[in-house]
Amino acid sequence: MIVPIYAKVSINIHSGNYADNIVRVQEAGGIEERAASRSSTIIDIMMETGTGKTYTYAKTMFELNREYGIFKFVVIVPTLSIKAGTIDFLNSESARVHFKEQYSKVLCRK
């Protein structure tokens, strides 16, 4: 069962206490508590089609870079057509201008 979370919950990724952070997110979203891996640093963004996933994870990358200096990300998508759409969005002039205005940086794809 997928439960949407709309609450903004602060997570300290440098604390090394991922389990407590995950429990806080679960509590804030009213989600049944599940065991959390202490070594996982995976962020899984699950949203319905057409709701802005690509923008959401691009913005998440910029925020993680700004707040914590993280600059390497792996984005996995399920099909080649979604991969092509993702690359098109990330390389689009409008996305580059938007993120440059907000973060004074652009995505660098390797």
N, CA, C and O atoms as a printed pandas DataFrame, in Angstrom:
     atom_number atom_name residue_name chain_id  residue_number  x_coord  y_coord  z_coord
0              1         N          MET        A               1    0.839   -1.182    0.000
1              2        CA          MET        A               1    0.000    0.000    0.000
2              3         C          MET        A               1    0.883    1.243    0.000
3              4         O          MET        A               1    1.799    1.355    0.815
4              5         N          ILE        A               2    0.616    2.164   -0.897
5              6        CA          ILE        A               2    1.366    3.412   -0.967
6              7         C          ILE        A               2    0.546    4.493   -0.284
7              8         O          ILE        A               2   -0.625    4.703   -0.602
8              9         N          VAL        A               3    1.178    5.172    0.656
9             10        CA          VAL        A               3    0.492    6.221    1.410
10            11         C          VAL        A               3    1.170    7.546    1.100
11            12         O          VAL        A               3    2.371    7.686    1.327
12            13         N          PRO        A               4    0.427    8.524    0.584
13            14        CA          PRO        A               4    1.060    9.817    0.298
14            15         C          PRO        A               4    1.416   10.552    1.585
15            16         O          PRO        A               4    0.674   10.514    2.567
16            17         N          ILE        A               5    2.555   11.213    1.562
17            18        CA          ILE        A               5    2.978   12.027    2.703
18            19         C          ILE        A               5    3.020   13.470    2.233
19            20         O          ILE        A               5    3.716   13.790    1.269
20            21         N          TYR        A               6    2.289   14.334    2.897
21            22        CA          TYR        A               6    2.248   15.740    2.521
22            23         C          TYR        A               6    2.949   16.617    3.541
23            24         O          TYR        A               6    3.119   17.813    3.306
24            25         N          ALA        A               7    3.358   16.055    4.661
25            26        CA          ALA        A               7    4.000   16.838    5.714
26            27         C          ALA        A               7    5.458   17.083    5.366
27            28         O          ALA        A               7    6.134   16.207    4.828
28            29         N          LYS        A               8    5.934   18.272    5.674
29            30        CA          LYS        A               8    7.345   18.574    5.496
30            31         C          LYS        A               8    8.059   18.157    6.777
31            32         O          LYS        A               8    7.820   18.721    7.845
32            33         N          VAL        A               9    8.924   17.177    6.660
33            34        CA          VAL        A               9    9.638   16.655    7.824
34            35         C          VAL        A               9   11.120   16.867    7.607
35            36         O          VAL        A               9   11.649   16.532    6.547
36            37         N          SER        A              10   11.792   17.418    8.597
37            38        CA          SER        A              10   13.225   17.653    8.534
38            39         C          SER        A              10   13.984   16.359    8.786
39            40         O          SER        A              10   13.690   15.637    9.739
40            41         N          ILE        A              11   14.949   16.069    7.940
41            42        CA          ILE        A              11   15.768   14.875    8.109
42            43         C          ILE        A              11   17.229   15.298    8.137
43            44         O          ILE        A              11   17.691   16.007    7.243
44            45         N          ASN        A              12   17.947   14.871    9.145
45            46        CA          ASN        A              12   19.371   15.171    9.255
46            47         C          ASN        A              12   20.155   13.999    8.698
47            48         O          ASN        A              12   20.323   12.986    9.377
48            49         N          ILE        A              13   20.647   14.127    7.446
49            50        CA          ILE        A              13   21.340   13.005    6.826
50            51         C          ILE        A              13   22.745   12.820    7.370
51            52         O          ILE        A              13   23.355   11.773    7.148
52            53         N          HIS        A              14   23.271   13.807    8.074
53            54        CA          HIS        A              14   24.612   13.672    8.632
54            55         C          HIS        A              14   24.614   13.043   10.015
55            56         O          HIS        A              14   25.682   12.737   10.545
56            57         N          SER        A              15   23.460   12.846   10.607
57            58        CA          SER        A              15   23.422   12.303   11.963
58            59         C          SER        A              15   23.802   10.835   11.992
59            60         O          SER        A              15   24.183   10.315   13.040
60            61         N          GLY        A              16   23.704   10.155   10.848
61            62        CA          GLY        A              16   23.997    8.737   10.822
62            63         C          GLY        A              16   22.900    7.917   11.471
63            64         O          GLY        A              16   23.019    6.698   11.599
64            65         N          ASN        A              17   21.841    8.577   11.877
65            66        CA          ASN        A              17   20.752    7.895   12.559
66            67         C          ASN        A              17   19.543    7.825   11.631
67            68         O          ASN        A              17   18.493    8.405   11.908
68            69         N          TYR        A              18   19.713    7.106   10.527
69            70        CA          TYR        A              18   18.680    7.036    9.506
70            71         C          TYR        A              18   17.392    6.424   10.041
71            72         O          TYR        A              18   16.297    6.862    9.687
72            73         N          ALA        A              19   17.525    5.415   10.891
73            74        CA          ALA        A              19   16.332    4.729   11.402
74            75         C          ALA        A              19   15.419    5.712   12.136
75            76         O          ALA        A              19   14.206    5.695   11.928
76            77         N          ASP        A              20   15.987    6.569   12.994
77            78        CA          ASP        A              20   15.176    7.556   13.714
78            79         C          ASP        A              20   14.546    8.560   12.756
79            80         O          ASP        A              20   13.393    8.954   12.927
80            81         N          ASN        A              21   15.319    8.974   11.737
81            82        CA          ASN        A              21   14.787    9.904   10.742
82            83         C          ASN        A              21   13.605    9.288   10.000
83            84         O          ASN        A              21   12.593    9.954    9.777
84            85         N          ILE        A              22   13.731    8.028    9.621
85            86        CA          ILE        A              22   12.657    7.359    8.891
86            87         C          ILE        A              22   11.428    7.211    9.772
87            88         O          ILE        A              22   10.304    7.404    9.309
88            89         N          VAL        A              23   11.633    6.870   11.033
89            90        CA          VAL        A              23   10.506    6.745   11.969
90            91         C          VAL        A              23    9.788    8.086   12.095
91            92         O          VAL        A              23    8.558    8.114   12.141
92            93         N          ARG        A              24   10.528    9.205   12.152
93            94        CA          ARG        A              24    9.907   10.532   12.242
94            95         C          ARG        A              24    9.041   10.811   11.017
95            96         O          ARG        A              24    7.940   11.347   11.141
96            97         N          VAL        A              25    9.539   10.446    9.832
97            98        CA          VAL        A              25    8.769   10.646    8.605
98            99         C          VAL        A              25    7.510    9.779    8.634
99           100         O          VAL        A              25    6.426   10.234    8.270
100          101         N          GLN        A              26    7.661    8.534    9.068
101          102        CA          GLN        A              26    6.506    7.639    9.147
102          103         C          GLN        A              26    5.467    8.177   10.126
103          104         O          GLN        A              26    4.271    8.157    9.834
104          105         N          GLU        A              27    5.912    8.654   11.275
105          106        CA          GLU        A              27    4.984    9.202   12.271
106          107         C          GLU        A              27    4.272   10.440   11.735
107          108         O          GLU        A              27    3.064   10.593   11.916
108          109         N          ALA        A              28    5.027   11.329   11.072
109          110        CA          ALA        A              28    4.439   12.562   10.536
110          111         C          ALA        A              28    3.398   12.258    9.467
111          112         O          ALA        A              28    2.414   12.985    9.329
112          113         N          GLY        A              29    3.615   11.181    8.709
113          114        CA          GLY        A              29    2.683   10.827    7.646
114          115         C          GLY        A              29    1.616    9.841    8.070
115          116         O          GLY        A              29    0.795    9.423    7.254
116          117         N          GLY        A              30    1.618    9.461    9.352
117          118        CA          GLY        A              30    0.633    8.500    9.834
118          119         C          GLY        A              30    0.797    7.128    9.199
119          120         O          GLY        A              30   -0.182    6.416    8.978
120          121         N          ILE        A              31    2.041    6.763    8.907
121          122        CA          ILE        A              31    2.339    5.491    8.248
122          123         C          ILE        A              31    2.723    4.459    9.301
123          124         O          ILE        A              31    3.437    4.766   10.255
124          125         N          GLU        A              32    2.243    3.241    9.118
125          126        CA          GLU        A              32    2.603    2.153   10.025
126          127         C          GLU        A              32    4.125    1.995   10.035
127          128         O          GLU        A              32    4.756    1.917    8.980
128          129         N          GLU        A              33    4.702    1.950   11.227
129          130        CA          GLU        A              33    6.160    1.871   11.348
130          131         C          GLU        A              33    6.673    0.540   10.815
131          132         O          GLU        A              33    6.121   -0.523   11.099
132          133         N          ARG        A              34    7.747    0.632   10.032
133          134        CA          ARG        A              34    8.423   -0.555    9.501
134          135         C          ARG        A              34    9.899   -0.441    9.847
135          136         O          ARG        A              34   10.410    0.657   10.070
136          137         N          ALA        A              35   10.570   -1.558    9.890
137          138        CA          ALA        A              35   12.007   -1.561   10.188
138          139         C          ALA        A              35   12.742   -0.785    9.100
139          140         O          ALA        A              35   12.420   -0.896    7.917
140          141         N          ALA        A              36   13.728   -0.004    9.513
141          142        CA          ALA        A              36   14.515    0.795    8.572
142          143         C          ALA        A              36   15.955    0.320    8.583
143          144         O          ALA        A              36   16.508   -0.004    9.634
144          145         N          SER        A              37   16.556    0.282    7.402
145          146        CA          SER        A              37   17.962   -0.089    7.301
146          147         C          SER        A              37   18.824    1.053    7.810
147          148         O          SER        A              37   18.611    2.208    7.440
148          149         N          ARG        A              38   19.776    0.744    8.636
149          150        CA          ARG        A              38   20.646    1.773    9.203
150          151         C          ARG        A              38   21.691    2.270    8.204
151          152         O          ARG        A              38   22.285    3.328    8.414
152          153         N          SER        A              39   21.922    1.529    7.130
153          154        CA          SER        A              39   22.965    1.934    6.189
154          155         C          SER        A              39   22.415    2.481    4.874
155          156         O          SER        A              39   23.196    2.905    4.022
156          157         N          SER        A              40   21.115    2.484    4.685
157          158        CA          SER        A              40   20.523    2.908    3.423
158          159         C          SER        A              40   20.521    4.428    3.287
159          160         O          SER        A              40   20.189    5.149    4.228
160          161         N          THR        A              41   20.893    4.897    2.109
161          162        CA          THR        A              41   20.807    6.325    1.795
162          163         C          THR        A              41   19.951    6.522    0.542
163          164         O          THR        A              41   20.105    7.514   -0.171
164          165         N          ILE        A              42   19.070    5.595    0.285
165          166        CA          ILE        A              42   18.231    5.627   -0.911
166          167         C          ILE        A              42   17.014    6.511   -0.676
167          168         O          ILE        A              42   16.345    6.412    0.353
168          169         N          ILE        A              43   16.741    7.370   -1.638
169          170        CA          ILE        A              43   15.515    8.159   -1.631
170          171         C          ILE        A              43   14.679    7.645   -2.791
171          172         O          ILE        A              43   15.111    7.705   -3.942
172          173         N          ASP        A              44   13.502    7.147   -2.504
173          174        CA          ASP        A              44   12.625    6.582   -3.519
174          175         C          ASP        A              44   11.426    7.513   -3.686
175          176         O          ASP        A              44   10.591    7.628   -2.789
176          177         N          ILE        A              45   11.347    8.178   -4.841
177          178        CA          ILE        A              45   10.252    9.106   -5.109
178          179         C          ILE        A              45    9.210    8.373   -5.944
179          180         O          ILE        A              45    9.435    8.075   -7.117
180          181         N          MET        A              46    8.064    8.085   -5.322
181          182        CA          MET        A              46    6.990    7.366   -6.011
182          183         C          MET        A              46    5.787    8.288   -6.134
183          184         O          MET        A              46    5.200    8.707   -5.135
184          185         N          MET        A              47    5.427    8.599   -7.384
185          186        CA          MET        A              47    4.305    9.492   -7.647
186          187         C          MET        A              47    3.547    8.975   -8.860
187          188         O          MET        A              47    4.083    8.201   -9.653
188          189         N          GLU        A              48    2.313    9.400   -9.001
189          190        CA          GLU        A              48    1.496    9.021  -10.149
190          191         C          GLU        A              48    2.068    9.640  -11.429
191          192         O          GLU        A              48    2.821   10.612  -11.376
192          193         N          THR        A              49    1.706    9.071  -12.561
193          194        CA          THR        A              49    2.127    9.578  -13.863
194          195         C          THR        A              49    1.628   11.011  -14.057
195          196         O          THR        A              49    0.473   11.326  -13.771
196          197         N          GLY        A              50    2.524   11.872  -14.550
197          198        CA          GLY        A              50    2.139   13.237  -14.881
198          199         C          GLY        A              50    2.058   14.192  -13.710
199          200         O          GLY        A              50    1.477   15.270  -13.838
200          201         N          THR        A              51    2.631   13.823  -12.563
201          202        CA          THR        A              51    2.541   14.686  -11.377
202          203         C          THR        A              51    3.840   15.422  -11.071
203          204         O          THR        A              51    3.920   16.135  -10.070
204          205         N          GLY        A              52    4.851   15.263  -11.911
205          206        CA          GLY        A              52    6.077   16.027  -11.728
206          207         C          GLY        A              52    7.222   15.294  -11.054
207          208         O          GLY        A              52    8.002   15.908  -10.326
208          209         N          LYS        A              53    7.337   13.983  -11.283
209          210        CA          LYS        A              53    8.429   13.212  -10.668
210          211         C          LYS        A              53    9.796   13.737  -11.096
211          212         O          LYS        A              53   10.676   13.951  -10.262
212          213         N          THR        A              54    9.967   13.943  -12.397
213          214        CA          THR        A              54   11.276   14.366  -12.895
214          215         C          THR        A              54   11.678   15.692  -12.267
215          216         O          THR        A              54   12.817   15.848  -11.826
216          217         N          TYR        A              55   10.762   16.640  -12.221
217          218        CA          TYR        A              55   11.049   17.920  -11.574
218          219         C          TYR        A              55   11.348   17.708  -10.092
219          220         O          TYR        A              55   12.271   18.314   -9.548
220          221         N          THR        A              56   10.566   16.849   -9.444
221          222        CA          THR        A              56   10.739   16.614   -8.006
222          223         C          THR        A              56   12.114   16.050   -7.701
223          224         O          THR        A              56   12.775   16.518   -6.775
224          225         N          TYR        A              57   12.563   15.049   -8.461
225          226        CA          TYR        A              57   13.886   14.526   -8.117
226          227         C          TYR        A              57   15.005   15.441   -8.583
227          228         O          TYR        A              57   16.076   15.439   -7.977
228          229         N          ALA        A              58   14.798   16.227   -9.640
229          230        CA          ALA        A              58   15.815   17.215  -10.012
230          231         C          ALA        A              58   15.951   18.259   -8.905
231          232         O          ALA        A              58   17.065   18.604   -8.510
232          233         N          LYS        A              59   14.830   18.757   -8.406
233          234        CA          LYS        A              59   14.861   19.739   -7.315
234          235         C          LYS        A              59   15.464   19.125   -6.053
235          236         O          LYS        A              59   16.207   19.791   -5.332
236          237         N          THR        A              60   15.146   17.853   -5.783
237          238        CA          THR        A              60   15.725   17.161   -4.628
238          239         C          THR        A              60   17.243   17.111   -4.741
239          240         O          THR        A              60   17.944   17.297   -3.746
240          241         N          MET        A              61   17.760   16.861   -5.946
241          242        CA          MET        A              61   19.214   16.838   -6.143
242          243         C          MET        A              61   19.824   18.206   -5.853
243          244         O          MET        A              61   20.859   18.297   -5.192
244          245         N          PHE        A              62   19.191   19.262   -6.342
245          246        CA          PHE        A              62   19.702   20.605   -6.074
246          247         C          PHE        A              62   19.664   20.929   -4.588
247          248         O          PHE        A              62   20.606   21.516   -4.056
248          249         N          GLU        A              63   18.582   20.553   -3.913
249          250        CA          GLU        A              63   18.465   20.815   -2.474
250          251         C          GLU        A              63   19.519   20.041   -1.686
251          252         O          GLU        A              63   20.136   20.591   -0.774
252          253         N          LEU        A              64   19.730   18.769   -2.029
253          254        CA          LEU        A              64   20.750   17.971   -1.339
254          255         C          LEU        A              64   22.143   18.538   -1.587
255          256         O          LEU        A              64   22.998   18.503   -0.702
256          257         N          ASN        A              65   22.370   19.060   -2.787
257          258        CA          ASN        A              65   23.651   19.698   -3.070
258          259         C          ASN        A              65   23.816   20.967   -2.251
259          260         O          ASN        A              65   24.872   21.196   -1.660
260          261         N          ARG        A              66   22.781   21.790   -2.214
261          262        CA          ARG        A              66   22.863   23.057   -1.480
262          263         C          ARG        A              66   23.027   22.832    0.022
263          264         O          ARG        A              66   23.865   23.469    0.660
264          265         N          GLU        A              67   22.230   21.929    0.581
265          266        CA          GLU        A              67   22.231   21.729    2.031
266          267         C          GLU        A              67   23.398   20.892    2.534
267          268         O          GLU        A              67   23.920   21.140    3.621
268          269         N          TYR        A              68   23.818   19.882    1.733
269          270        CA          TYR        A              68   24.787   18.915    2.248
270          271         C          TYR        A              68   26.012   18.721    1.365
271          272         O          TYR        A              68   26.897   17.939    1.711
272          273         N          GLY        A              69   26.083   19.416    0.234
273          274        CA          GLY        A              69   27.248   19.297   -0.631
274          275         C          GLY        A              69   27.298   18.002   -1.440
275          276         O          GLY        A              69   28.327   17.688   -2.038
276          277         N          ILE        A              70   26.210   17.254   -1.465
277          278        CA          ILE        A              70   26.171   16.013   -2.243
278          279         C          ILE        A              70   26.085   16.387   -3.720
279          280         O          ILE        A              70   25.271   17.225   -4.106
280          281         N          PHE        A              71   26.928   15.763   -4.543
281          282        CA          PHE        A              71   26.925   16.151   -5.948
282          283         C          PHE        A              71   26.884   14.977   -6.920
283          284         O          PHE        A              71   26.936   15.187   -8.131
284          285         N          LYS        A              72   26.794   13.764   -6.427
285          286        CA          LYS        A              72   26.686   12.607   -7.319
286          287         C          LYS        A              72   25.380   11.886   -7.033
287          288         O          LYS        A              72   25.078   11.553   -5.887
288          289         N          PHE        A              73   24.612   11.650   -8.081
289          290        CA          PHE        A              73   23.311   11.013   -7.951
290          291         C          PHE        A              73   23.145    9.971   -9.045
291          292         O          PHE        A              73   23.667   10.134  -10.148
292          293         N          VAL        A              74   22.432    8.919   -8.745
293          294        CA          VAL        A              74   22.068    7.908   -9.736
294          295         C          VAL        A              74   20.550    7.920   -9.838
295          296         O          VAL        A              74   19.849    7.741   -8.842
296          297         N          VAL        A              75   20.053    8.132  -11.043
297          298        CA          VAL        A              75   18.611    8.138  -11.278
298          299         C          VAL        A              75   18.288    6.899  -12.104
299          300         O          VAL        A              75   18.842    6.700  -13.186
300          301         N          ILE        A              76   17.393    6.074  -11.588
301          302        CA          ILE        A              76   17.002    4.848  -12.281
302          303         C          ILE        A              76   15.540    4.977  -12.696
303          304         O          ILE        A              76   14.672    5.290  -11.880
304          305         N          VAL        A              77   15.286    4.731  -13.976
305          306        CA          VAL        A              77   13.914    4.787  -14.497
306          307         C          VAL        A              77   13.584    3.437  -15.138
307          308         O          VAL        A              77   14.493    2.720  -15.558
308          309         N          PRO        A              78   12.294    3.079  -15.221
309          310        CA          PRO        A              78   11.928    1.724  -15.641
310          311         C          PRO        A              78   11.981    1.420  -17.140
311          312         O          PRO        A              78   12.076    0.253  -17.519
312          313         N          THR        A              79   11.921    2.440  -17.998
313          314        CA          THR        A              79   11.896    2.153  -19.440
314          315         C          THR        A              79   12.783    3.135  -20.201
315          316         O          THR        A              79   13.123    4.209  -19.704
316          317         N          LEU        A              80   13.148    2.736  -21.418
317          318        CA          LEU        A              80   13.974    3.611  -22.257
318          319         C          LEU        A              80   13.233    4.884  -22.639
319          320         O          LEU        A              80   13.848    5.944  -22.755
320          321         N          SER        A              81   11.921    4.794  -22.836
321          322        CA          SER        A              81   11.170    6.001  -23.206
322          323         C          SER        A              81   11.139    6.995  -22.041
323          324         O          SER        A              81   11.219    8.204  -22.261
324          325         N          ILE        A              82   11.025    6.504  -20.816
325          326        CA          ILE        A              82   11.060    7.400  -19.654
326          327         C          ILE        A              82   12.462    7.980  -19.497
327          328         O          ILE        A              82   12.618    9.145  -19.132
328          329         N          LYS        A              83   13.483    7.167  -19.774
329          330        CA          LYS        A              83   14.863    7.663  -19.723
330          331         C          LYS        A              83   15.041    8.808  -20.718
331          332         O          LYS        A              83   15.624    9.839  -20.385
332          333         N          ALA        A              84   14.539    8.627  -21.935
333          334        CA          ALA        A              84   14.659    9.668  -22.960
334          335         C          ALA        A              84   13.936   10.938  -22.526
335          336         O          ALA        A              84   14.461   12.039  -22.693
336          337         N          GLY        A              85   12.729   10.790  -21.967
337          338        CA          GLY        A              85   11.984   11.957  -21.489
338          339         C          GLY        A              85   12.688   12.659  -20.345
339          340         O          GLY        A              85   12.686   13.888  -20.263
340          341         N          THR        A              86   13.294   11.874  -19.459
341          342        CA          THR        A              86   14.036   12.439  -18.331
342          343         C          THR        A              86   15.234   13.238  -18.828
343          344         O          THR        A              86   15.468   14.362  -18.384
344          345         N          ILE        A              87   15.984   12.656  -19.747
345          346        CA          ILE        A              87   17.151   13.347  -20.306
346          347         C          ILE        A              87   16.716   14.616  -21.031
347          348         O          ILE        A              87   17.352   15.660  -20.889
348          349         N          ASP        A              88   15.636   14.531  -21.807
349          350        CA          ASP        A              88   15.128   15.717  -22.509
350          351         C          ASP        A              88   14.774   16.826  -21.520
351          352         O          ASP        A              88   15.110   17.990  -21.743
352          353         N          PHE        A              89   14.098   16.468  -20.430
353          354        CA          PHE        A              89   13.733   17.472  -19.426
354          355         C          PHE        A              89   14.980   18.086  -18.793
355          356         O          PHE        A              89   15.102   19.308  -18.710
356          357         N          LEU        A              90   15.901   17.238  -18.349
357          358        CA          LEU        A              90   17.090   17.744  -17.656
358          359         C          LEU        A              90   17.971   18.598  -18.564
359          360         O          LEU        A              90   18.659   19.503  -18.093
360          361         N          ASN        A              91   17.951   18.310  -19.866
361          362        CA          ASN        A              91   18.751   19.088  -20.818
362          363         C          ASN        A              91   17.981   20.250  -21.431
363          364         O          ASN        A              91   18.552   21.030  -22.193
364          365         N          SER        A              92   16.699   20.381  -21.115
365          366        CA          SER        A              92   15.892   21.435  -21.729
366          367         C          SER        A              92   16.343   22.814  -21.259
367          368         O          SER        A              92   16.806   22.991  -20.132
368          369         N          GLU        A              93   16.196   23.764  -22.143
369          370        CA          GLU        A              93   16.579   25.141  -21.823
370          371         C          GLU        A              93   15.759   25.673  -20.657
371          372         O          GLU        A              93   16.289   26.367  -19.789
372          373         N          SER        A              94   14.474   25.352  -20.633
373          374        CA          SER        A              94   13.621   25.872  -19.558
374          375         C          SER        A              94   14.041   25.324  -18.191
375          376         O          SER        A              94   14.047   26.065  -17.208
376          377         N          ALA        A              95   14.391   24.037  -18.119
377          378        CA          ALA        A              95   14.848   23.467  -16.840
378          379         C          ALA        A              95   16.184   24.076  -16.436
379          380         O          ALA        A              95   16.396   24.401  -15.268
380          381         N          ARG        A              96   17.085   24.232  -17.406
381          382        CA          ARG        A              96   18.405   24.803  -17.090
382          383         C          ARG        A              96   18.255   26.234  -16.563
383          384         O          ARG        A              96   18.894   26.605  -15.579
384          385         N          VAL        A              97   17.414   27.032  -17.217
385          386        CA          VAL        A              97   17.194   28.416  -16.781
386          387         C          VAL        A              97   16.535   28.439  -15.404
387          388         O          VAL        A              97   16.951   29.195  -14.526
388          389         N          HIS        A              98   15.514   27.616  -15.218
389          390        CA          HIS        A              98   14.790   27.579  -13.940
390          391         C          HIS        A              98   15.726   27.254  -12.776
391          392         O          HIS        A              98   15.747   27.970  -11.774
392          393         N          PHE        A              99   16.496   26.181  -12.907
393          394        CA          PHE        A              99   17.365   25.781  -11.797
394          395         C          PHE        A              99   18.546   26.731  -11.631
395          396         O          PHE        A              99   19.038   26.914  -10.518
396          397         N          LYS        A             100   19.005   27.336  -12.720
397          398        CA          LYS        A             100   20.078   28.330  -12.600
398          399         C          LYS        A             100   19.573   29.552  -11.841
399          400         O          LYS        A             100   20.305   30.124  -11.033
400          401         N          GLU        A             101   18.328   29.956  -12.091
401          402        CA          GLU        A             101   17.746   31.090  -11.358
402          403         C          GLU        A             101   17.581   30.768   -9.874
403          404         O          GLU        A             101   17.825   31.626   -9.025
404          405         N          GLN        A             102   17.170   29.541   -9.553
405          406        CA          GLN        A             102   16.931   29.176   -8.157
406          407         C          GLN        A             102   18.201   28.833   -7.387
407          408         O          GLN        A             102   18.301   29.125   -6.196
408          409         N          TYR        A             103   19.179   28.210   -8.064
409          410        CA          TYR        A             103   20.347   27.685   -7.351
410          411         C          TYR        A             103   21.683   28.205   -7.879
411          412         O          TYR        A             103   22.734   27.855   -7.342
412          413         N          SER        A             104   21.656   29.023   -8.910
413          414        CA          SER        A             104   22.880   29.525   -9.551
414          415         C          SER        A             104   23.765   28.387  -10.048
415          416         O          SER        A             104   24.986   28.527  -10.121
416          417         N          LYS        A             105   23.137   27.254  -10.392
417          418        CA          LYS        A             105   23.859   26.087  -10.900
418          419         C          LYS        A             105   23.004   25.412  -11.963
419          420         O          LYS        A             105   21.795   25.628  -12.040
420          421         N          VAL        A             106   23.655   24.592  -12.782
421          422        CA          VAL        A             106   22.929   23.768  -13.745
422          423         C          VAL        A             106   23.339   22.313  -13.540
423          424         O          VAL        A             106   24.412   22.030  -13.007
424          425         N          LEU        A             107   22.474   21.393  -13.968
425          426        CA          LEU        A             107   22.800   19.975  -13.875
426          427         C          LEU        A             107   23.895   19.631  -14.864
427          428         O          LEU        A             107   23.899   20.114  -15.996
428          429         N          CYS        A             108   24.803   18.812  -14.439
429          430        CA          CYS        A             108   25.859   18.319  -15.317
430          431         C          CYS        A             108   25.639   16.824  -15.475
431          432         O          CYS        A             108   25.745   16.073  -14.505
432          433         N          ARG        A             109   25.336   16.392  -16.680
433          434        CA          ARG        A             109   25.046   14.980  -16.922
434          435         C          ARG        A             109   26.275   14.290  -17.485
435          436         O          ARG        A             109   26.891   14.783  -18.430
436          437         N          LYS        A             110   26.633   13.152  -16.908
437          438        CA          LYS        A             110   27.792   12.392  -17.409
438          439         C          LYS        A             110   27.354   11.061  -17.923
439          440         O          LYS        A             110   28.181   10.276  -18.385
